[in-house]
Amino acid sequence: MKRYSFTWWLVILPTSVTVGGTTILLASSFTDWSVMARVAVAVGLTFLADLAIAASMEAIAPTRVSIGPGEKHLDSDLVPEKATIMSGFGSIAHGQVSVRGETWRAIRAPDDTGTLTAGMSVNVVDRDGLTLVVSTRSG
């Protein structure tokens, strides 16, 4: 989930309304604070709750895709990765490859003219979403 996207706000805003409203309701029921004091406490608690929600969203729903065990992200300039062709790539430009024991959808690099056959080792040269771009050439 991208920060400050519409979905992000759909999670944050209900929390703000709930925490702020509950704080004002409880403060008016159990204290004799002025309206300004109630609002100040509600704003402070709402801010802290929003920070907690935003931090947990970042931890729970990372914005980067994991390609293998132990990795936290996949950069576009990753170390060349080896893949083994499992199927496809005959008369079509896509198929399936295995990388570190995981099966991925893959497409042939546009500038690659080599023959791709099942069982062959190829290089992962790029990633387009959850589809790997493979080539018989390195890098």
PyRosetta script that sets phi, psi and omega in degrees:
from pyrosetta import init, pose_from_sequence

init()
pose = pose_from_sequence("MKRYSFTWWLVILPTSVTVGGTTILLASSFTDWSVMARVAVAVGLTFLADLAIAASMEAIAPTRVSIGPGEKHLDSDLVPEKATIMSGFGSIAHGQVSVRGETWRAIRAPDDTGTLTAGMSVNVVDRDGLTLVVSTRSG")
pose.set_psi(1, 123.9)
pose.set_omega(1, -178.7)
pose.set_phi(2, -75.1)
pose.set_psi(2, 140.4)
pose.set_omega(2, 177.5)
pose.set_phi(3, -60.7)
pose.set_psi(3, 139.0)
pose.set_omega(3, 176.8)
pose.set_phi(4, 65.5)
pose.set_psi(4, 14.0)
pose.set_omega(4, 174.6)
pose.set_phi(5, -76.7)
pose.set_psi(5, 171.5)
pose.set_omega(5, 179.6)
pose.set_phi(6, -58.7)
pose.set_psi(6, -42.9)
pose.set_omega(6, 179.5)
pose.set_phi(7, -63.5)
pose.set_psi(7, -39.9)
pose.set_omega(7, 179.4)
pose.set_phi(8, -59.2)
pose.set_psi(8, -46.2)
pose.set_omega(8, 179.6)
pose.set_phi(9, -67.0)
pose.set_psi(9, -31.7)
pose.set_omega(9, 177.6)
pose.set_phi(10, -64.4)
pose.set_psi(10, -24.3)
pose.set_omega(10, 176.4)
pose.set_phi(11, -86.0)
pose.set_psi(11, -43.6)
pose.set_omega(11, -175.2)
pose.set_phi(12, -71.5)
pose.set_psi(12, -46.2)
pose.set_omega(12, -173.7)
pose.set_phi(13, -61.8)
pose.set_psi(13, -44.4)
pose.set_omega(13, 176.9)
pose.set_phi(14, -60.9)
pose.set_psi(14, -33.9)
pose.set_omega(14, 177.2)
pose.set_phi(15, -64.8)
pose.set_psi(15, -43.8)
pose.set_omega(15, 179.5)
pose.set_phi(16, -60.9)
pose.set_psi(16, -46.7)
pose.set_omega(16, -179.2)
pose.set_phi(17, -64.3)
pose.set_psi(17, -43.1)
pose.set_omega(17, -178.6)
pose.set_phi(18, -65.4)
pose.set_psi(18, -49.8)
pose.set_omega(18, -178.1)
pose.set_phi(19, -66.6)
pose.set_psi(19, -45.7)
pose.set_omega(19, -179.7)
pose.set_phi(20, -62.9)
pose.set_psi(20, -46.9)
pose.set_omega(20, 179.9)
pose.set_phi(21, -63.6)
pose.set_psi(21, -42.9)
pose.set_omega(21, 179.2)
pose.set_phi(22, -64.1)
pose.set_psi(22, -40.7)
pose.set_omega(22, 179.5)
pose.set_phi(23, -63.3)
pose.set_psi(23, -45.8)
pose.set_omega(23, 179.5)
pose.set_phi(24, -64.1)
pose.set_psi(24, -42.2)
pose.set_omega(24, 179.3)
pose.set_phi(25, -61.4)
pose.set_psi(25, -48.4)
pose.set_omega(25, -179.6)
pose.set_phi(26, -67.0)
pose.set_psi(26, -40.2)
pose.set_omega(26, -179.7)
pose.set_phi(27, -64.9)
pose.set_psi(27, -37.0)
pose.set_omega(27, -180.0)
pose.set_phi(28, -76.2)
pose.set_psi(28, -25.5)
pose.set_omega(28, -179.8)
pose.set_phi(29, -81.8)
pose.set_psi(29, -37.0)
pose.set_omega(29, -171.1)
pose.set_phi(30, -112.9)
pose.set_psi(30, 0.8)
pose.set_omega(30, 179.1)
pose.set_phi(31, -132.9)
pose.set_psi(31, 167.5)
pose.set_omega(31, 174.7)
pose.set_phi(32, -112.9)
pose.set_psi(32, 32.9)
pose.set_omega(32, 179.8)
pose.set_phi(33, -68.3)
pose.set_psi(33, 156.7)
pose.set_omega(33, 175.4)
pose.set_phi(34, -72.8)
pose.set_psi(34, 166.1)
pose.set_omega(34, 179.7)
pose.set_phi(35, -59.8)
pose.set_psi(35, -40.6)
pose.set_omega(35, -180.0)
pose.set_phi(36, -62.9)
pose.set_psi(36, -41.0)
pose.set_omega(36, 179.2)
pose.set_phi(37, -65.4)
pose.set_psi(37, -41.6)
pose.set_omega(37, 178.5)
pose.set_phi(38, -61.7)
pose.set_psi(38, -45.3)
pose.set_omega(38, -179.9)
pose.set_phi(39, -64.9)
pose.set_psi(39, -41.4)
pose.set_omega(39, 179.9)
pose.set_phi(40, -62.3)
pose.set_psi(40, -44.1)
pose.set_omega(40, 178.0)
pose.set_phi(41, -64.9)
pose.set_psi(41, -42.0)
pose.set_omega(41, 179.8)
pose.set_phi(42, -62.7)
pose.set_psi(42, -43.3)
pose.set_omega(42, 179.0)
pose.set_phi(43, -64.3)
pose.set_psi(43, -43.2)
pose.set_omega(43, 179.1)
pose.set_phi(44, -62.3)
pose.set_psi(44, -47.9)
pose.set_omega(44, 179.6)
pose.set_phi(45, -66.9)
pose.set_psi(45, -36.3)
pose.set_omega(45, 177.7)
pose.set_phi(46, -64.2)
pose.set_psi(46, -42.9)
pose.set_omega(46, 178.1)
pose.set_phi(47, -60.0)
pose.set_psi(47, -45.9)
pose.set_omega(47, 179.0)
pose.set_phi(48, -64.0)
pose.set_psi(48, -40.6)
pose.set_omega(48, 178.2)
pose.set_phi(49, -65.2)
pose.set_psi(49, -40.2)
pose.set_omega(49, 178.2)
pose.set_phi(50, -64.3)
pose.set_psi(50, -40.2)
pose.set_omega(50, 176.3)
pose.set_phi(51, -61.7)
pose.set_psi(51, -42.7)
pose.set_omega(51, 179.6)
pose.set_phi(52, -64.4)
pose.set_psi(52, -42.8)
pose.set_omega(52, 179.3)
pose.set_phi(53, -65.4)
pose.set_psi(53, -45.2)
pose.set_omega(53, -179.7)
pose.set_phi(54, -62.4)
pose.set_psi(54, -41.7)
pose.set_omega(54, 178.7)
pose.set_phi(55, -65.5)
pose.set_psi(55, -40.7)
pose.set_omega(55, 179.8)
pose.set_phi(56, -70.1)
pose.set_psi(56, -34.1)
pose.set_omega(56, 176.6)
pose.set_phi(57, -64.3)
pose.set_psi(57, -38.6)
pose.set_omega(57, 179.0)
pose.set_phi(58, -66.4)
pose.set_psi(58, -38.4)
pose.set_omega(58, -179.4)
pose.set_phi(59, -75.4)
pose.set_psi(59, -38.9)
pose.set_omega(59, -175.3)
pose.set_phi(60, -82.1)
pose.set_psi(60, -39.3)
pose.set_omega(60, -176.2)
pose.set_phi(61, -118.5)
pose.set_psi(61, 76.8)
pose.set_omega(61, -179.3)
pose.set_phi(62, -64.2)
pose.set_psi(62, 153.3)
pose.set_omega(62, -177.6)
pose.set_phi(63, -91.7)
pose.set_psi(63, 1.9)
pose.set_omega(63, 179.9)
pose.set_phi(64, -111.5)
pose.set_psi(64, 150.9)
pose.set_omega(64, -177.8)
pose.set_phi(65, -92.4)
pose.set_psi(65, 136.7)
pose.set_omega(65, 177.3)
pose.set_phi(66, -90.8)
pose.set_psi(66, 132.0)
pose.set_omega(66, 179.8)
pose.set_phi(67, -100.9)
pose.set_psi(67, -18.8)
pose.set_omega(67, -178.5)
pose.set_phi(68, -162.4)
pose.set_psi(68, 171.9)
pose.set_omega(68, -178.9)
pose.set_phi(69, -59.0)
pose.set_psi(69, 133.4)
pose.set_omega(69, 174.6)
pose.set_phi(70, 87.1)
pose.set_psi(70, -13.2)
pose.set_omega(70, -179.8)
pose.set_phi(71, -91.9)
pose.set_psi(71, 142.5)
pose.set_omega(71, 179.5)
pose.set_phi(72, -96.8)
pose.set_psi(72, -24.2)
pose.set_omega(72, -178.6)
pose.set_phi(73, -154.4)
pose.set_psi(73, 167.9)
pose.set_omega(73, 178.5)
pose.set_phi(74, -125.7)
pose.set_psi(74, 109.2)
pose.set_omega(74, 178.7)
pose.set_phi(75, -85.9)
pose.set_psi(75, 155.8)
pose.set_omega(75, 179.9)
pose.set_phi(76, -68.2)
pose.set_psi(76, -23.1)
pose.set_omega(76, 178.2)
pose.set_phi(77, -103.5)
pose.set_psi(77, 50.3)
pose.set_omega(77, -177.8)
pose.set_phi(78, -75.7)
pose.set_psi(78, 159.7)
pose.set_omega(78, 176.3)
pose.set_phi(79, -61.8)
pose.set_psi(79, 135.9)
pose.set_omega(79, -178.7)
pose.set_phi(80, -51.3)
pose.set_psi(80, 129.1)
pose.set_omega(80, -176.8)
pose.set_phi(81, -107.9)
pose.set_psi(81, 139.5)
pose.set_omega(81, 177.0)
pose.set_phi(82, -91.7)
pose.set_psi(82, 142.7)
pose.set_omega(82, 177.2)
pose.set_phi(83, -134.3)
pose.set_psi(83, 153.8)
pose.set_omega(83, 176.3)
pose.set_phi(84, -113.6)
pose.set_psi(84, 128.5)
pose.set_omega(84, -179.7)
pose.set_phi(85, -71.3)
pose.set_psi(85, 129.1)
pose.set_omega(85, 179.4)
pose.set_phi(86, -101.3)
pose.set_psi(86, -40.9)
pose.set_omega(86, -179.7)
pose.set_phi(87, -161.2)
pose.set_psi(87, 166.1)
pose.set_omega(87, 177.1)
pose.set_phi(88, 85.5)
pose.set_psi(88, -162.8)
pose.set_omega(88, 177.6)
pose.set_phi(89, 66.5)
pose.set_psi(89, 7.9)
pose.set_omega(89, 178.0)
pose.set_phi(90, -66.5)
pose.set_psi(90, -88.6)
pose.set_omega(90, 179.0)
pose.set_phi(91, -98.1)
pose.set_psi(91, 2.6)
pose.set_omega(91, 179.9)
pose.set_phi(92, -116.7)
pose.set_psi(92, 163.1)
pose.set_omega(92, -175.1)
pose.set_phi(93, -93.8)
pose.set_psi(93, 10.3)
pose.set_omega(93, -179.8)
pose.set_phi(94, -137.4)
pose.set_psi(94, 163.3)
pose.set_omega(94, 179.8)
pose.set_phi(95, -174.0)
pose.set_psi(95, -157.8)
pose.set_omega(95, 179.0)
pose.set_phi(96, -122.3)
pose.set_psi(96, 142.1)
pose.set_omega(96, 177.6)
pose.set_phi(97, -129.5)
pose.set_psi(97, 160.8)
pose.set_omega(97, 176.7)
pose.set_phi(98, -112.4)
pose.set_psi(98, 126.2)
pose.set_omega(98, 176.8)
pose.set_phi(99, -126.8)
pose.set_psi(99, 118.9)
pose.set_omega(99, -179.9)
pose.set_phi(100, 52.0)
pose.set_psi(100, 37.3)
pose.set_omega(100, 177.2)
pose.set_phi(101, 84.7)
pose.set_psi(101, -0.8)
pose.set_omega(101, 178.8)
pose.set_phi(102, -106.0)
pose.set_psi(102, 140.9)
pose.set_omega(102, 178.9)
pose.set_phi(103, -91.3)
pose.set_psi(103, 129.2)
pose.set_omega(103, -178.7)
pose.set_phi(104, -125.3)
pose.set_psi(104, 149.7)
pose.set_omega(104, 169.4)
pose.set_phi(105, -76.9)
pose.set_psi(105, 141.2)
pose.set_omega(105, -178.0)
pose.set_phi(106, -141.1)
pose.set_psi(106, 153.3)
pose.set_omega(106, 173.2)
pose.set_phi(107, -125.0)
pose.set_psi(107, 156.1)
pose.set_omega(107, 178.9)
pose.set_phi(108, -76.8)
pose.set_psi(108, 140.3)
pose.set_omega(108, 175.6)
pose.set_phi(109, -61.7)
pose.set_psi(109, 139.9)
pose.set_omega(109, -176.5)
pose.set_phi(110, -57.7)
pose.set_psi(110, -33.7)
pose.set_omega(110, -177.5)
pose.set_phi(111, -91.5)
pose.set_psi(111, 5.1)
pose.set_omega(111, -178.1)
pose.set_phi(112, -88.1)
pose.set_psi(112, 127.7)
pose.set_omega(112, 179.8)
pose.set_phi(113, -114.4)
pose.set_psi(113, -1.1)
pose.set_omega(113, -178.7)
pose.set_phi(114, -69.5)
pose.set_psi(114, 160.8)
pose.set_omega(114, 177.9)
pose.set_phi(115, -82.8)
pose.set_psi(115, 132.3)
pose.set_omega(115, 179.2)
pose.set_phi(116, -113.4)
pose.set_psi(116, 122.6)
pose.set_omega(116, 179.8)
pose.set_phi(117, -130.4)
pose.set_psi(117, 158.3)
pose.set_omega(117, -179.8)
pose.set_phi(118, -58.0)
pose.set_psi(118, 137.1)
pose.set_omega(118, 179.7)
pose.set_phi(119, 90.2)
pose.set_psi(119, -11.8)
pose.set_omega(119, -178.1)
pose.set_phi(120, -75.5)
pose.set_psi(120, 145.3)
pose.set_omega(120, 176.6)
pose.set_phi(121, -92.3)
pose.set_psi(121, 130.1)
pose.set_omega(121, 179.8)
pose.set_phi(122, -130.5)
pose.set_psi(122, 170.2)
pose.set_omega(122, 179.2)
pose.set_phi(123, -103.0)
pose.set_psi(123, 137.1)
pose.set_omega(123, 172.9)
pose.set_phi(124, -84.5)
pose.set_psi(124, 117.4)
pose.set_omega(124, -176.5)
pose.set_phi(125, -105.9)
pose.set_psi(125, -16.3)
pose.set_omega(125, -179.8)
pose.set_phi(126, -165.8)
pose.set_psi(126, 175.4)
pose.set_omega(126, 177.3)
pose.set_phi(127, -139.8)
pose.set_psi(127, 134.8)
pose.set_omega(127, 176.4)
pose.set_phi(128, -121.1)
pose.set_psi(128, 95.1)
pose.set_omega(128, -173.6)
pose.set_phi(129, 66.2)
pose.set_psi(129, -120.7)
pose.set_omega(129, 178.4)
pose.set_phi(130, -102.6)
pose.set_psi(130, 18.4)
pose.set_omega(130, 177.8)
pose.set_phi(131, -112.5)
pose.set_psi(131, 128.0)
pose.set_omega(131, 178.2)
pose.set_phi(132, -87.0)
pose.set_psi(132, 148.5)
pose.set_omega(132, 175.2)
pose.set_phi(133, -106.7)
pose.set_psi(133, 122.3)
pose.set_omega(133, -175.1)
pose.set_phi(134, -117.6)
pose.set_psi(134, 156.0)
pose.set_omega(134, -179.0)
pose.set_phi(135, -149.7)
pose.set_psi(135, 154.1)
pose.set_omega(135, 174.2)
pose.set_phi(136, -77.5)
pose.set_psi(136, -19.0)
pose.set_omega(136, 177.1)
pose.set_phi(137, -88.8)
pose.set_psi(137, 157.0)
pose.set_omega(137, 178.0)
pose.set_phi(138, -86.3)
pose.set_psi(138, 150.9)
pose.set_omega(138, 175.0)
pose.set_phi(139, 62.2)
pose.dump_pdb("model.pdb")
